[in-house]
Amino acid sequence: MKPNWTGVYPAVTTKFFEDETLDFKTFTYNIDEQIKAGVHGIIVCGSLGENSTLTYDEKLALLSSAKEVIAERVPLIICIAENSTKIAVSFAKQAADAGANGFMLLPPMRYPADDRETVHYMHTVADATDLPVMVYNNPLAYKNFVSIPMFKDLAQNAHFESMKESTGDIRYMTDIINELGGRFKILSGVDDLALESLLMGADGWVAGLVDAFPRETVVIYELAKQGRLVEAREIYRWFFPLLHLDVSNKFVQNIKLAEVATGLGTEYVRQPRLPLIGEERESVLRVINDSLAKRPVLPAI
């Protein structure tokens, strides 16, 4: 199933048991609930999916598990976040053979590559298969910034179809549209900039808090696209304290606590991450519980 890079694409969490082994039952349950809520695609093994802690066999097992539960209802995207070009190419080929419908591709990890190296890496990985690619541009977290001249280079390669815009600067998206028109589909990758991005022309939303609140996320997207901005803004304002939980070094732990609160997951993480404790945990729980106490009745869309 070919992705059209439009709509809500949850970056799903990877579910673990307390001993850090994979919990496929909870993982697939969450994905099924996302699809029932109306999301338009699923992304596995991203940053929120604790990619860096997973073995290659585990990533492929998660891909296969997600593929089975999705059953061709929506496209399935897997993240590629590797240190080595050779390993990234090898993994892309394996993931394509295992049934991925596309890739979310980060620049090379750990090494702060220059523009030439980054673009070369991305072309090489994208050309390893026939699958479409979404470029993940998150310089705040990963130190490599994909600039407009770099996107113009990538635009010459048909494998690159979209971008996850996570620079945190809403102005950059307008610059991209002005320079590149509709060449790339643009998906907002920052939860608490999502509505602003949709209003400024984003095609979709790679979402995090959707893992705990799938229907609210989909409704905001649909209302925005229908021009029902007063209704969208009201729900978004309710959602905003929760959406801030995505913009944190502890975003995985935060969102997993939210999943527990809504019955869609567990809080187990894989080390070096540890579950939240003390006042840090209580602060996050206050945000979650205060929001649940005021959870809105959603309009028909």
C-alpha contacts under 8 A as a table, 3 or more apart, distances in Angstrom:
res1	aa1	res2	aa2	distance
1	M	72	E	6.49
1	M	74	V	7.13
1	M	75	P	5.42
1	M	76	L	7.94
1	M	101	N	6.04
2	K	75	P	6.26
2	K	101	N	5.95
2	K	102	G	7.55
3	P	41	G	7.39
3	P	74	V	7.90
3	P	75	P	5.35
3	P	76	L	7.88
3	P	101	N	6.91
3	P	102	G	7.13
3	P	132	P	7.96
5	W	162	S	6.69
5	W	185	K	6.20
5	W	186	I	7.77
5	W	187	L	7.43
5	W	203	D	7.21
5	W	204	G	6.83
6	T	40	H	7.18
6	T	185	K	7.38
6	T	187	L	7.56
6	T	203	D	5.14
6	T	204	G	4.85
6	T	205	W	7.94
7	G	39	V	7.03
7	G	40	H	5.47
7	G	41	G	7.82
7	G	203	D	6.49
7	G	204	G	4.25
7	G	205	W	6.18
7	G	221	Y	7.06
8	V	39	V	5.18
8	V	40	H	5.33
8	V	41	G	6.72
8	V	204	G	5.64
8	V	205	W	4.87
8	V	206	V	6.08
8	V	207	A	6.79
8	V	217	T	7.54
8	V	218	V	6.37
8	V	221	Y	7.19
9	Y	39	V	6.28
9	Y	40	H	5.82
9	Y	41	G	4.69
9	Y	42	I	5.33
9	Y	43	I	6.49
9	Y	204	G	7.50
9	Y	205	W	6.08
9	Y	206	V	4.76
9	Y	207	A	6.19
10	P	34	Q	7.71
10	P	39	V	7.36
10	P	41	G	6.95
10	P	42	I	5.42
10	P	43	I	5.95
10	P	206	V	5.65
10	P	207	A	4.90
10	P	208	G	6.21
10	P	210	V	6.14
10	P	211	D	6.62
11	A	42	I	6.59
11	A	43	I	4.74
11	A	44	V	6.11
11	A	45	C	7.83
11	A	46	G	6.34
11	A	48	L	6.40
11	A	49	G	7.07
11	A	206	V	6.35
11	A	207	A	5.98
11	A	208	G	5.84
11	A	211	D	7.60
12	V	31	I	7.43
12	V	42	I	7.16
12	V	43	I	6.18
12	V	44	V	5.72
12	V	45	C	7.55
12	V	46	G	7.66
12	V	48	L	6.70
12	V	49	G	6.00
12	V	208	G	7.25
12	V	211	D	6.10
13	T	27	F	7.63
13	T	44	V	7.46
13	T	45	C	7.60
13	T	48	L	5.50
13	T	49	G	4.24
13	T	50	E	7.33
13	T	211	D	7.32
13	T	252	V	7.59
13	T	256	K	7.54
14	T	22	L	7.61
14	T	27	F	6.43
14	T	44	V	7.76
14	T	45	C	7.07
14	T	48	L	7.74
14	T	49	G	4.72
14	T	50	E	6.69
15	K	22	L	6.04
15	K	23	D	5.14
15	K	24	F	6.92
15	K	26	T	6.38
15	K	27	F	5.30
15	K	265	G	7.13
15	K	266	T	6.89
15	K	268	Y	7.12
15	K	269	V	7.70
16	F	19	D	7.58
16	F	20	E	5.19
16	F	21	T	5.44
16	F	22	L	4.54
16	F	23	D	4.72
16	F	266	T	7.62
16	F	268	Y	5.62
16	F	269	V	6.47
16	F	270	R	7.48
17	F	20	E	5.22
17	F	21	T	5.50
17	F	22	L	6.27
17	F	23	D	5.67
17	F	268	Y	6.29
18	E	21	T	7.48
18	E	268	Y	5.83
20	E	268	Y	7.30
20	E	269	V	6.93
20	E	270	R	5.63
23	D	26	T	5.82
23	D	27	F	6.23
24	F	27	F	4.86
24	F	28	T	6.01
24	F	62	L	7.57
24	F	65	S	7.12
25	K	28	T	5.45
25	K	29	Y	6.11
26	T	29	Y	4.95
26	T	30	N	6.17
26	T	264	L	7.60
26	T	265	G	6.22
26	T	266	T	7.94
27	F	30	N	5.47
27	F	31	I	6.52
27	F	265	G	7.60
28	T	31	I	5.02
28	T	32	D	6.12
28	T	65	S	7.00
28	T	66	A	6.24
28	T	69	V	6.22
29	Y	32	D	5.17
29	Y	33	E	6.30
29	Y	264	L	7.51
30	N	33	E	5.13
30	N	34	Q	6.25
30	N	211	D	7.29
30	N	264	L	5.56
30	N	265	G	6.86
31	I	34	Q	5.02
31	I	35	I	6.39
31	I	42	I	7.56
31	I	66	A	7.34
31	I	69	V	7.54
31	I	70	I	7.47
32	D	35	I	5.22
32	D	36	K	6.22
32	D	69	V	6.70
32	D	70	I	6.93
33	E	36	K	5.00
33	E	37	A	6.18
33	E	214	P	7.68
34	Q	37	A	5.16
34	Q	38	G	6.66
34	Q	39	V	5.93
34	Q	210	V	7.83
34	Q	211	D	7.28
34	Q	214	P	5.65
34	Q	215	R	7.83
35	I	38	G	5.17
35	I	39	V	5.27
35	I	40	H	7.44
35	I	41	G	7.99
35	I	70	I	7.83
35	I	73	R	7.72
35	I	74	V	7.63
36	K	39	V	7.59
37	A	214	P	5.85
37	A	215	R	4.97
37	A	218	V	7.18
38	G	214	P	7.92
38	G	215	R	7.12
38	G	218	V	6.40
39	V	42	I	7.77
39	V	214	P	7.49
39	V	218	V	6.29
40	H	74	V	5.91
40	H	75	P	7.46
41	G	74	V	4.98
41	G	75	P	4.92
41	G	76	L	6.08
41	G	77	I	7.50
42	I	74	V	7.10
42	I	75	P	6.41
42	I	76	L	5.07
42	I	77	I	6.03
43	I	46	G	6.91
43	I	76	L	6.09
43	I	77	I	4.61
43	I	78	I	5.50
43	I	79	C	7.12
43	I	104	M	7.94
44	V	49	G	6.37
44	V	62	L	7.52
44	V	63	L	6.96
44	V	66	A	7.96
44	V	76	L	7.68
44	V	77	I	6.36
44	V	78	I	4.96
44	V	79	C	6.47
45	C	48	L	7.34
45	C	49	G	4.50
45	C	50	E	6.49
45	C	51	N	4.93
45	C	59	K	6.59
45	C	62	L	7.91
45	C	78	I	6.01
45	C	79	C	5.53
46	G	49	G	4.75
46	G	50	E	6.53
46	G	51	N	5.49
46	G	78	I	7.15
46	G	79	C	5.07
46	G	80	I	7.77
46	G	81	A	7.95
46	G	104	M	7.99
47	S	50	E	5.25
47	S	51	N	5.60
47	S	52	S	7.62
48	L	51	N	7.50
48	L	208	G	7.38
48	L	251	F	7.45
48	L	252	V	5.59
49	G	252	V	7.86
50	E	53	T	5.72
50	E	54	L	6.94
50	E	252	V	7.75
50	E	270	R	7.74
51	N	54	L	5.47
51	N	59	K	7.91
51	N	79	C	7.89
51	N	81	A	7.40
52	S	81	A	7.73
53	T	270	R	6.89
53	T	271	Q	7.69
54	L	58	E	5.95
54	L	59	K	6.33
55	T	58	E	5.11
55	T	59	K	6.31
56	Y	59	K	5.08
56	Y	60	L	6.27
56	Y	91	F	7.60
57	D	60	L	5.20
57	D	61	A	6.08
58	E	61	A	4.92
58	E	62	L	6.08
59	K	62	L	5.13
59	K	63	L	6.16
60	L	63	L	4.91
60	L	64	S	6.16
60	L	94	Q	7.86
60	L	95	A	6.54
60	L	98	A	7.08
61	A	64	S	5.13
61	A	65	S	6.10
62	L	65	S	5.02
62	L	66	A	6.02
63	L	66	A	5.17
63	L	67	K	6.00
63	L	78	I	7.26
63	L	95	A	7.65
63	L	98	A	7.33
63	L	99	G	7.68
63	L	100	A	7.15
64	S	67	K	4.95
64	S	68	E	6.25
64	S	98	A	6.56
64	S	99	G	7.27
65	S	68	E	5.28
65	S	69	V	6.55
66	A	69	V	5.35
66	A	70	I	5.97
66	A	76	L	7.71
67	K	70	I	5.24
67	K	71	A	6.17
67	K	72	E	7.58
67	K	76	L	6.94
67	K	99	G	7.02
67	K	100	A	7.75
68	E	71	A	5.38
70	I	73	R	5.61
70	I	74	V	6.62
70	I	76	L	7.87
71	A	74	V	7.93
72	E	75	P	6.84
75	P	101	N	5.87
75	P	102	G	7.84
76	L	100	A	5.73
76	L	101	N	5.26
76	L	102	G	6.77
77	I	100	A	5.93
77	I	101	N	5.73
77	I	102	G	4.81
77	I	103	F	5.23
77	I	104	M	6.64
78	I	95	A	7.75
78	I	100	A	6.59
78	I	102	G	6.65
78	I	103	F	5.12
78	I	104	M	6.08
79	C	103	F	5.63
79	C	104	M	4.52
79	C	105	L	5.91
79	C	106	L	7.64
80	I	88	A	6.67
80	I	91	F	7.74
80	I	92	A	7.30
80	I	103	F	6.71
80	I	104	M	6.13
80	I	105	L	5.00
80	I	106	L	6.28
81	A	88	A	7.42
81	A	105	L	6.53
81	A	106	L	5.33
81	A	107	P	7.25
81	A	108	P	6.83
81	A	109	M	6.39
82	E	85	T	7.33
82	E	87	I	6.95
82	E	88	A	5.64
82	E	106	L	7.88
82	E	108	P	5.88
82	E	109	M	5.54
83	N	87	I	7.68
83	N	88	A	7.69
83	N	108	P	5.34
83	N	109	M	4.67
83	N	110	R	6.39
83	N	111	Y	7.28
84	S	87	I	5.28
84	S	88	A	6.15
84	S	108	P	6.96
84	S	109	M	8.00
85	T	88	A	5.04
85	T	89	V	6.13
85	T	108	P	7.52
85	T	121	Y	6.15
85	T	124	T	7.55
85	T	125	V	6.98
86	K	89	V	5.24
86	K	90	S	6.26
87	I	90	S	5.03
87	I	91	F	6.05
88	A	91	F	5.14
88	A	92	A	6.07
88	A	125	V	6.36
89	V	92	A	5.11
89	V	93	K	6.35
89	V	124	T	7.36
89	V	125	V	5.02
89	V	128	A	5.85
90	S	93	K	5.30
90	S	94	Q	6.34
91	F	94	Q	5.02
91	F	95	A	6.00
92	A	95	A	5.15
92	A	96	A	6.09
92	A	103	F	7.98
92	A	125	V	7.14
92	A	128	A	6.82
92	A	129	T	7.00
93	K	96	A	5.15
93	K	97	D	6.23
93	K	128	A	6.50
93	K	129	T	6.17
94	Q	97	D	5.11
94	Q	98	A	6.17
95	A	98	A	4.90
95	A	99	G	6.43
95	A	100	A	5.69
96	A	99	G	5.33
96	A	100	A	5.06
96	A	101	N	7.24
96	A	102	G	7.86
96	A	129	T	7.07
96	A	131	L	7.32
97	D	100	A	7.44
100	A	103	F	7.58
101	N	131	L	6.49
101	N	132	P	7.58
102	G	131	L	5.19
102	G	132	P	5.02
102	G	133	V	5.80
102	G	134	M	7.83
103	F	131	L	7.25
103	F	132	P	6.48
103	F	133	V	4.81
103	F	134	M	6.10
104	M	133	V	5.89
104	M	134	M	4.71
104	M	135	V	5.95
104	M	136	Y	6.24
105	L	122	M	7.54
105	L	133	V	6.67
105	L	134	M	6.06
105	L	135	V	5.07
105	L	136	Y	5.62
106	L	109	M	7.54
106	L	135	V	6.35
106	L	136	Y	5.06
106	L	137	N	7.06
107	P	118	T	5.99
107	P	121	Y	7.36
107	P	122	M	6.84
107	P	136	Y	7.56
107	P	137	N	7.94
107	P	144	N	6.63
108	P	111	Y	6.48
108	P	112	P	7.63
108	P	113	A	7.06
108	P	118	T	6.84
108	P	121	Y	7.15
109	M	112	P	7.50
109	M	142	Y	7.13
110	R	142	Y	7.74
112	P	143	K	6.37
112	P	144	N	6.03
113	A	116	R	7.92
113	A	117	E	5.60
113	A	118	T	5.68
113	A	144	N	6.84
114	D	117	E	5.36
114	D	118	T	6.07
114	D	144	N	7.83
115	D	118	T	5.13
115	D	119	V	6.12
115	D	146	V	7.67
115	D	150	M	7.08
116	R	119	V	5.38
116	R	120	H	6.09
117	E	120	H	5.12
117	E	121	Y	6.05
118	T	121	Y	5.13
118	T	122	M	6.23
118	T	144	N	7.96
119	V	122	M	5.12
119	V	123	H	6.15
119	V	150	M	6.67
119	V	153	D	7.65
119	V	154	L	7.11
120	H	123	H	5.27
120	H	124	T	6.08
121	Y	124	T	5.20
121	Y	125	V	6.22
122	M	125	V	5.28
122	M	126	A	5.97
123	H	126	A	5.12
123	H	127	D	5.96
123	H	154	L	7.21
123	H	157	N	7.47
124	T	127	D	5.29
124	T	128	A	6.51
125	V	128	A	5.30
125	V	129	T	7.92
126	A	129	T	6.47
126	A	130	D	7.89
126	A	131	L	7.69
126	A	132	P	7.67
126	A	133	V	6.66
126	A	159	H	6.17
126	A	160	F	7.41
127	D	130	D	7.00
127	D	159	H	7.19
130	D	159	H	7.11
131	L	159	H	6.67
132	P	158	A	7.96
132	P	159	H	4.78
132	P	160	F	6.00
132	P	161	E	6.22
133	V	159	H	5.76
133	V	160	F	4.81
133	V	161	E	5.85
133	V	162	S	6.68
134	M	160	F	6.20
134	M	161	E	6.05
134	M	162	S	4.49
134	M	163	M	4.82
134	M	164	K	6.56
135	V	160	F	7.26
135	V	162	S	6.35
135	V	163	M	4.50
135	V	164	K	5.98
136	Y	163	M	5.87
136	Y	164	K	4.70
136	Y	165	E	6.77
136	Y	166	S	7.43
137	N	144	N	7.77
137	N	145	F	6.38
137	N	146	V	5.92
137	N	163	M	7.08
137	N	164	K	5.97
137	N	165	E	5.61
137	N	166	S	5.66
137	N	167	T	6.52
138	N	141	A	5.81
138	N	142	Y	6.00
138	N	143	K	7.39
138	N	144	N	7.25
138	N	145	F	6.79
138	N	165	E	7.12
138	N	166	S	4.78
138	N	167	T	5.30
139	P	142	Y	5.08
139	P	143	K	4.35
139	P	144	N	4.92
139	P	145	F	4.74
139	P	146	V	7.80
139	P	166	S	7.69
139	P	167	T	6.16
140	L	143	K	5.81
140	L	167	T	6.71
146	V	150	M	5.96
146	V	151	F	6.80
147	S	150	M	5.13
147	S	151	F	6.29
148	I	151	F	4.93
148	I	152	K	6.16
148	I	176	I	6.50
148	I	179	E	7.63
149	P	152	K	4.99
149	P	153	D	6.45
150	M	153	D	5.07
150	M	154	L	6.27
151	F	154	L	4.87
151	F	155	A	5.89
152	K	155	A	5.01
152	K	156	Q	7.06
152	K	180	L	7.36
153	D	156	Q	5.75
153	D	157	N	7.82
154	L	157	N	5.54
154	L	160	F	6.63
155	A	158	A	6.90
155	A	160	F	6.61
155	A	183	R	7.11
155	A	184	F	7.84
157	N	160	F	6.01
158	A	161	E	6.85
160	F	184	F	7.66
161	E	183	R	7.44
161	E	184	F	5.31
161	E	185	K	6.40
162	S	184	F	4.53
162	S	185	K	4.34
162	S	186	I	5.75
162	S	187	L	7.52
163	M	184	F	6.54
163	M	185	K	6.33
163	M	186	I	5.16
163	M	187	L	6.21
164	K	186	I	6.19
164	K	187	L	4.93
164	K	188	S	5.87
164	K	189	G	5.47
164	K	206	V	7.08
165	E	168	G	7.83
165	E	173	M	7.42
165	E	186	I	6.64
165	E	187	L	6.02
165	E	188	S	5.08
165	E	189	G	5.31
165	E	190	V	7.63
166	S	169	D	7.92
166	S	188	S	6.55
166	S	189	G	4.74
166	S	190	V	5.61
167	T	170	I	7.99
167	T	172	Y	7.74
168	G	190	V	6.78
168	G	193	L	7.53
169	D	172	Y	5.63
169	D	173	M	7.63
170	I	173	M	5.77
170	I	174	T	7.41
170	I	193	L	7.50
170	I	196	E	7.50
170	I	197	S	6.60
171	R	174	T	5.48
171	R	175	D	6.54
172	Y	175	D	5.01
172	Y	176	I	6.21
173	M	176	I	5.01
173	M	177	I	6.29
173	M	197	S	7.75
173	M	200	M	7.83
173	M	202	A	7.94
174	T	177	I	5.06
174	T	178	N	6.03
174	T	200	M	7.12
174	T	201	G	7.95
175	D	178	N	5.08
175	D	179	E	6.11
176	I	179	E	5.18
176	I	180	L	5.71
176	I	181	G	7.33
177	I	180	L	5.21
177	I	181	G	4.58
177	I	182	G	6.65
178	N	181	G	5.71
180	L	183	R	5.82
180	L	184	F	7.56
181	G	184	F	7.78
182	G	185	K	6.66
185	K	202	A	7.48
185	K	203	D	5.98
186	I	202	A	5.09
186	I	203	D	5.33
186	I	204	G	6.54
187	L	202	A	5.65
187	L	203	D	5.63
187	L	204	G	4.33
187	L	205	W	4.78
187	L	206	V	6.04
188	S	191	D	7.55
188	S	193	L	7.34
188	S	194	A	5.68
188	S	197	S	6.18
188	S	198	L	7.62
188	S	202	A	6.50
188	S	204	G	6.27
188	S	205	W	4.68
188	S	206	V	5.92
188	S	207	A	7.93
189	G	194	A	7.41
189	G	205	W	6.25
189	G	206	V	5.03
189	G	207	A	6.51
190	V	193	L	5.40
190	V	194	A	6.14
190	V	206	V	7.73
190	V	207	A	7.39
190	V	246	D	7.57
190	V	247	V	7.32
191	D	194	A	5.25
191	D	207	A	6.01
191	D	208	G	6.65
191	D	209	L	7.38
191	D	243	L	5.37
191	D	244	H	7.23
191	D	246	D	6.35
191	D	247	V	7.54
192	D	195	L	7.69
192	D	240	F	6.37
192	D	243	L	5.17
192	D	244	H	5.89
192	D	246	D	7.81
192	D	247	V	7.75
193	L	196	E	5.41
193	L	197	S	6.05
194	A	197	S	5.04
194	A	198	L	6.17
194	A	205	W	6.51
195	L	198	L	5.03
195	L	199	L	6.17
195	L	220	I	7.59
195	L	221	Y	7.55
195	L	224	A	7.34
195	L	233	R	7.85
195	L	236	Y	7.37
196	E	199	L	5.22
196	E	200	M	6.32
197	S	200	M	5.06
197	S	201	G	6.37
197	S	202	A	5.38
198	L	201	G	5.24
198	L	202	A	4.50
198	L	203	D	6.70
198	L	204	G	6.99
198	L	205	W	7.99
198	L	221	Y	7.61
198	L	224	A	6.85
198	L	225	K	7.68
199	L	202	A	7.12
199	L	224	A	6.93
202	A	205	W	7.74
204	G	221	Y	7.69
205	W	221	Y	7.86
207	A	210	V	5.69
207	A	211	D	7.87
207	A	217	T	7.93
208	G	211	D	5.94
208	G	246	D	6.37
208	G	255	I	7.23
209	L	212	A	5.58
209	L	213	F	6.03
209	L	214	P	7.67
209	L	217	T	7.89
209	L	242	L	7.17
209	L	243	L	6.29
209	L	245	L	7.98
209	L	246	D	6.89
209	L	255	I	6.15
209	L	258	A	7.77
210	V	213	F	4.58
210	V	214	P	4.31
210	V	215	R	7.62
210	V	216	E	7.59
210	V	217	T	5.66
211	D	214	P	5.99
211	D	255	I	7.39
211	D	259	E	6.50
211	D	264	L	7.43
212	A	255	I	7.13
212	A	256	K	7.87
212	A	258	A	5.64
212	A	259	E	4.38
212	A	260	V	7.86
212	A	261	A	7.89
212	A	262	T	6.00
212	A	263	G	7.92
212	A	264	L	6.12
212	A	265	G	7.90
213	F	216	E	5.68
213	F	217	T	6.43
213	F	259	E	8.00
213	F	262	T	7.53
214	P	217	T	5.31
214	P	218	V	6.33
215	R	218	V	5.14
215	R	219	V	6.05
216	E	219	V	5.15
216	E	220	I	6.25
216	E	235	I	7.62
216	E	298	L	7.32
217	T	220	I	5.34
217	T	221	Y	6.42
218	V	221	Y	5.15
218	V	222	E	6.15
219	V	222	E	5.07
219	V	223	L	5.95
219	V	232	A	7.69
219	V	298	L	7.46
219	V	299	P	7.92
219	V	301	I	7.02
220	I	223	L	5.22
220	I	224	A	6.11
220	I	232	A	5.10
220	I	233	R	7.92
220	I	235	I	6.89
220	I	236	Y	6.80
221	Y	224	A	5.23
221	Y	225	K	6.28
221	Y	232	A	7.80
222	E	225	K	5.14
222	E	226	Q	6.12
222	E	301	I	6.89
223	L	226	Q	5.02
223	L	227	G	6.19
223	L	228	R	5.02
223	L	229	L	6.61
223	L	231	E	6.99
223	L	232	A	5.43
223	L	301	I	7.03
224	A	227	G	5.15
224	A	228	R	5.82
224	A	229	L	5.72
224	A	232	A	5.98
225	K	228	R	7.60
228	R	231	E	5.76
228	R	232	A	6.26
229	L	232	A	4.88
229	L	233	R	5.83
230	V	233	R	5.22
230	V	234	E	6.27
231	E	234	E	5.23
231	E	235	I	6.54
232	A	235	I	5.46
232	A	236	Y	6.04
233	R	236	Y	4.91
233	R	237	R	5.99
234	E	237	R	5.29
234	E	238	W	6.51
235	I	238	W	5.10
235	I	239	F	6.14
235	I	296	P	7.06
236	Y	239	F	4.84
236	Y	240	F	5.86
237	R	240	F	5.09
237	R	241	P	7.96
238	W	241	P	7.22
238	W	291	S	7.12
238	W	294	K	7.77
238	W	295	R	7.59
238	W	296	P	7.75
239	F	242	L	5.47
239	F	243	L	6.13
239	F	291	S	7.39
240	F	243	L	4.85
240	F	244	H	6.26
241	P	244	H	5.31
241	P	245	L	7.15
241	P	287	V	6.52
241	P	291	S	7.73
242	L	245	L	5.43
242	L	246	D	7.69
242	L	287	V	6.52
242	L	288	I	6.59
242	L	291	S	7.36
243	L	246	D	5.63
243	L	247	V	7.56
244	H	247	V	5.41
244	H	248	S	7.63
245	L	248	S	6.16
245	L	251	F	5.89
245	L	254	N	5.99
245	L	255	I	6.96
245	L	284	V	7.74
246	D	251	F	4.85
246	D	252	V	7.81
246	D	254	N	7.38
246	D	255	I	7.05
247	V	251	F	6.38
248	S	251	F	5.01
250	K	253	Q	5.45
250	K	254	N	6.10
251	F	254	N	4.93
251	F	255	I	5.98
252	V	255	I	5.38
252	V	256	K	6.08
252	V	269	V	7.94
253	Q	256	K	5.14
253	Q	257	L	6.23
253	Q	267	E	6.68
253	Q	269	V	7.15
253	Q	274	L	7.88
253	Q	275	P	6.25
253	Q	276	L	6.65
254	N	257	L	5.29
254	N	258	A	6.51
254	N	284	V	6.60
255	I	258	A	4.93
255	I	259	E	6.21
256	K	259	E	4.89
256	K	260	V	6.33
256	K	265	G	6.62
256	K	266	T	6.17
256	K	267	E	4.80
256	K	268	Y	7.68
257	L	260	V	5.12
257	L	261	A	6.40
257	L	266	T	7.17
257	L	267	E	5.44
257	L	285	L	7.46
258	A	261	A	5.03
258	A	262	T	6.43
258	A	285	L	7.96
258	A	288	I	6.30
259	E	262	T	5.30
259	E	263	G	6.00
259	E	264	L	4.80
259	E	265	G	4.75
259	E	266	T	6.57
259	E	267	E	7.62
260	V	263	G	5.08
260	V	264	L	5.95
260	V	265	G	5.04
260	V	266	T	5.22
260	V	267	E	6.52
261	A	264	L	7.73
261	A	288	I	7.53
261	A	289	N	7.95
262	T	265	G	7.94
267	E	275	P	6.97
268	Y	275	P	6.80
269	V	273	R	6.14
269	V	274	L	6.34
269	V	275	P	6.65
270	R	273	R	5.69
270	R	274	L	7.10
271	Q	274	L	6.03
276	L	280	E	6.40
276	L	281	R	4.90
277	I	280	E	6.05
277	I	281	R	4.87
277	I	282	E	7.59
278	G	281	R	5.47
278	G	282	E	6.32
279	E	282	E	4.86
279	E	283	S	5.88
280	E	283	S	5.25
280	E	284	V	6.52
281	R	284	V	5.30
281	R	285	L	6.19
282	E	285	L	4.99
282	E	286	R	6.07
283	S	286	R	5.17
283	S	287	V	6.59
284	V	287	V	5.24
284	V	288	I	6.36
285	L	288	I	4.97
285	L	289	N	5.87
286	R	289	N	5.17
286	R	290	D	5.76
287	V	290	D	5.30
287	V	291	S	6.10
288	I	291	S	5.24
288	I	292	L	6.16
289	N	292	L	5.00
289	N	293	A	6.15
290	D	293	A	5.21
290	D	294	K	6.66
291	S	294	K	5.22
291	S	295	R	5.92
292	L	295	R	4.87
